[in-house]
Amino acid sequence: MTCQPPGGRGRAASRRFVNDVAVEAGLLDRAPNICLAHPQATVDDRHPAHRGSLVGKKNFAWFVVDEHGDGRIGLGVRAAPGEIEQLVATDPERFGLPKYVARHGWVTYYLDLPGRPVDWDEVAELVQESYIIQAPTRLARLLDD
């Protein structure tokens, strides 16, 4: 799904429209809140309309709106080697390879599929796996308790 702004033109109008859709759908609150449930996780809002989730100085998730003008709403997470290709091959409508960072182990879970609600349990699992990859070992171990 590519969101097009009614009556607006250009990238700025598109980004505002897609961001409004994200806010209305409750995505802007729900996705980052899943991230913040992890030990010592913080939010990075320095790059509107993206919201990063960090552990220490490392990102473990990015809530992205209109990333590189694609008109999509997604959540970028780290995944284990080999898992990225498997996710995208299994469900290419739901998963995508983000520009520039896919080669570093990132995959995007699209949150804006028409007729397909977000599987928040799957999102929570992906976020936790990403957190474990990025977090210091002492913090990642806290999730086993």
C-alpha positions as CSV (number, residue, x, y, z in Angstrom):
1,M,0.0,0.0,0.0
2,T,1.3,3.4,-0.9
3,C,-0.4,6.3,0.9
4,Q,-1.1,9.3,-1.3
5,P,-2.0,12.6,0.4
6,P,-5.3,14.0,-0.6
7,G,-4.7,17.3,-2.4
8,G,-1.1,17.5,-1.3
9,R,2.0,17.3,-3.5
10,G,5.6,16.5,-3.0
11,R,7.5,14.5,-0.4
12,A,6.7,16.7,2.6
13,A,2.9,16.4,1.9
14,S,3.3,12.7,1.5
15,R,5.2,12.3,4.8
16,R,2.7,14.4,6.7
17,F,-0.2,12.2,5.3
18,V,1.6,8.9,6.1
19,N,2.5,10.2,9.6
20,D,-1.2,11.1,10.2
21,V,-2.2,7.6,9.1
22,A,0.4,6.1,11.6
23,V,-0.9,8.3,14.4
24,E,-4.6,7.5,13.7
25,A,-3.9,3.8,13.6
26,G,-2.2,3.9,17.0
27,L,1.0,2.6,15.4
28,L,3.2,5.5,16.5
29,D,2.5,4.7,20.2
30,R,2.1,0.9,20.1
31,A,5.3,-0.1,18.2
32,P,7.7,2.1,20.2
33,N,6.0,1.0,23.5
34,I,6.9,-2.6,22.7
35,C,10.5,-1.5,22.4
36,L,10.5,0.4,25.6
37,A,9.4,-2.7,27.6
38,H,13.0,-3.9,27.3
39,P,15.7,-3.2,30.0
40,Q,17.3,0.2,29.6
41,A,15.6,0.9,26.3
42,T,15.2,4.5,25.3
43,V,13.6,6.4,22.4
44,D,15.5,8.5,19.9
45,D,13.3,11.2,18.2
46,R,16.2,13.1,16.6
47,H,15.2,12.0,13.1
48,P,11.5,12.8,12.5
49,A,9.4,11.0,11.1
50,H,11.4,8.1,12.4
51,R,11.6,6.9,16.0
52,G,14.6,4.9,17.0
53,S,14.7,2.5,20.0
54,L,18.1,2.2,21.6
55,V,19.9,0.1,24.2
56,G,22.9,2.1,25.2
57,K,24.0,3.8,22.0
58,K,22.8,1.0,19.7
59,N,19.6,1.0,17.8
60,F,17.6,-2.2,18.0
61,A,14.4,-0.9,16.2
62,W,13.3,1.9,14.0
63,F,9.7,3.0,13.6
64,V,9.8,4.4,10.1
65,V,7.3,6.5,8.1
66,D,7.8,7.1,4.4
67,E,11.3,5.8,4.5
68,H,13.1,7.1,1.4
69,G,9.8,8.3,0.0
70,D,8.2,4.8,-0.1
71,G,4.9,5.9,1.5
72,R,5.0,2.9,3.9
73,I,4.8,2.5,7.6
74,G,7.1,-0.1,9.1
75,L,9.3,-1.2,11.9
76,G,12.9,-2.0,11.2
77,V,14.6,-4.6,13.3
78,R,17.9,-6.6,13.4
79,A,17.6,-10.3,12.6
80,A,20.0,-13.2,12.8
81,P,22.0,-14.1,9.7
82,G,19.9,-16.1,7.2
83,E,16.7,-15.1,8.9
84,I,16.2,-12.0,6.9
85,E,16.1,-13.8,3.6
86,Q,13.7,-16.4,5.1
87,L,11.3,-13.7,6.4
88,V,11.2,-11.9,3.1
89,A,10.9,-15.1,1.1
90,T,8.1,-16.4,3.3
91,D,6.0,-13.1,3.3
92,P,7.3,-10.5,0.9
93,E,4.2,-8.4,1.4
94,R,4.9,-8.1,5.1
95,F,8.7,-8.0,5.1
96,G,11.1,-5.9,3.1
97,L,14.8,-5.1,2.9
98,P,15.5,-1.6,4.0
99,K,17.8,0.5,1.8
100,Y,21.4,0.8,3.0
101,V,21.0,-1.3,6.2
102,A,19.7,-4.6,5.0
103,R,23.3,-5.8,4.4
104,H,24.0,-5.1,8.1
105,G,21.2,-7.4,9.2
106,W,18.1,-5.2,9.2
107,V,14.6,-6.1,7.9
108,T,11.4,-4.1,7.8
109,Y,8.1,-5.4,9.1
110,Y,5.4,-3.4,7.3
111,L,2.6,-2.3,9.6
112,D,0.3,-0.8,7.0
113,L,-1.0,-3.8,4.9
114,P,-4.7,-3.3,3.9
115,G,-6.8,-6.2,5.1
116,R,-4.0,-7.7,7.2
117,P,-3.9,-6.5,10.8
118,V,-0.6,-6.2,12.5
119,D,0.4,-9.4,14.4
120,W,1.6,-7.6,17.6
121,D,2.9,-10.9,19.1
122,E,5.1,-11.4,16.0
123,V,6.3,-7.7,16.3
124,A,7.1,-8.3,20.0
125,E,9.1,-11.4,19.1
126,L,11.0,-9.6,16.3
127,V,11.8,-6.7,18.6
128,Q,13.0,-9.0,21.4
129,E,15.3,-10.9,19.0
130,S,16.7,-7.5,17.7
131,Y,17.2,-6.3,21.3
132,I,19.1,-9.5,22.1
133,I,21.4,-9.0,19.1
134,Q,22.1,-5.4,19.9
135,A,22.1,-5.3,23.7
136,P,25.1,-5.9,25.9
137,T,25.1,-9.5,27.1
138,R,24.3,-8.6,30.7
139,L,21.1,-6.9,29.6
140,A,20.1,-9.6,27.1
141,R,20.4,-12.2,29.8
142,L,17.7,-10.3,31.8
143,L,15.2,-11.5,29.3
144,D,15.8,-15.1,30.1
145,D,14.7,-14.6,33.7
